[in-house]
Amino acid sequence: MKYLVPILCAFLAVSWPAGAQSKHDHCASYAREAAASTPTSTGPVRGAARGAVGGAIFGNAGAGAGAGAIVGTARRANQKNNSYKFYYDQCMAR
C-alpha cells in the first residue's frame, strides 16, 4: 500500500503530457486537414488553358500554355496557403 501513491504519481507524471496536445498543434493539424480538403479555383490545367487562349491571340499558344501552367500552379499554392492561414487563425481564436 505504501508503494501505491509513488507509483500512481509516477504514472500520472509520465502519461499526462503524452496525451496532451498544445493548442498550436491541434490548430495546425486542423488547418492542414481543412486546407487539404478545400477546393481551389485554379491550378496548372486551368492556368494552361488560360495561357493557351492568351497565347493564341498573340500567335503562340504553346508558350502561353506553358507560362499559364506555371502561373496556375503558383496561384493554387497561394490559395492553399491562404486557406491554411484562415483555418489556423479561426481555430486559435476559439
MIVEX-149016 format. One record per residue (C-alpha): residue in three letters; x negated, y negated, z negated. Coordinates in pm, whole numbers, padded with zeros to 5 digits, always signed. Example, Ala and Ser with C-alpha at 12.3 -4.5 7.8 and 13.67 -1.06 7.14 Angstrom:
2
ALA-01230+00450-00780 SER-01367+00106-00714 
% end
This chain:
94
MET+00000+00000+00000 LYS-00284-00242-00078 TYR-00413-00198+00279 LEU-00077-00276+00440 VAL-00097-00655+00408 PRO-00450-00693+00554 ILE-00366-00454+00837 LEU-00042-00639+00910 CYS-00224-00975+00907 ALA-00495-00843+01138 PHE-00235-00703+01376 LEU-00045-01034+01389 ALA-00365-01231+01441 VAL-00464-01015+01736 SER-00125-00979+01902 TRP+00021-01327+01854 PRO-00194-01527+02102 ALA-00197-01244+02355 GLY+00179-01258+02401 ALA+00196-01636+02404 GLN+00169-01831+02725 SER+00097-02202+02735 LYS+00347-02437+02891 HIS+00095-02518+03164 ASP+00053-02151+03255 HIS+00428-02095+03255 CYS+00498-02400+03471 ALA+00211-02324+03710 SER+00344-01972+03763 TYR+00699-02100+03810 ALA+00585-02368+04056 ARG+00377-02118+04262 GLU+00672-01882+04295 ALA+00922-02158+04371 ALA+00698-02327+04628 ALA+00626-01995+04798 SER+00996-01931+04847 THR+01075-02285+04962 PRO+01111-02307+05342 THR+00920-02574+05530 SER+01043-02771+05826 THR+00720-02740+06024 GLY+00430-02508+06090 PRO+00185-02407+06362 VAL+00450-02275+06602 ARG+00674-02580+06577 GLY+00369-02806+06598 ALA+00251-02626+06912 ALA+00592-02669+07070 ARG+00595-03039+06989 GLY+00239-03077+07116 ALA+00316-02891+07439 VAL+00608-03123+07511 GLY+00392-03427+07438 GLY+00105-03285+07640 ALA+00334-03205+07935 ILE+00430-03569+07953 PHE+00063-03659+07997 GLY-00020-03361+08218 ASN-00198-03119+07980 ALA+00048-02904+07789 GLY-00218-02653+07672 ALA-00432-02912+07497 GLY-00122-03068+07347 ALA-00007-02730+07213 GLY-00347-02667+07051 ALA-00356-03006+06886 GLY+00008-02971+06782 ALA-00060-02636+06617 ILE-00337-02792+06407 VAL-00115-03084+06307 GLY+00176-02849+06229 THR-00043-02633+06006 ALA-00164-02940+05815 ARG+00192-03067+05773 ARG+00307-02730+05642 ALA+00025-02719+05386 ASN+00116-03071+05276 GLN+00484-02977+05236 LYS+00391-02669+05029 ASN+00164-02881+04808 ASN+00439-03139+04755 SER+00685-02861+04669 TYR+00442-02718+04415 LYS+00393-03060+04254 PHE+00769-03118+04239 TYR+00845-02785+04071 TYR+00550-02817+03832 ASP+00646-03168+03724 GLN+01010-03065+03687 CYS+00911-02773+03461 MET+00674-02981+03249 ALA+00944-03244+03194 ARG+01170-02988+03025 
% end
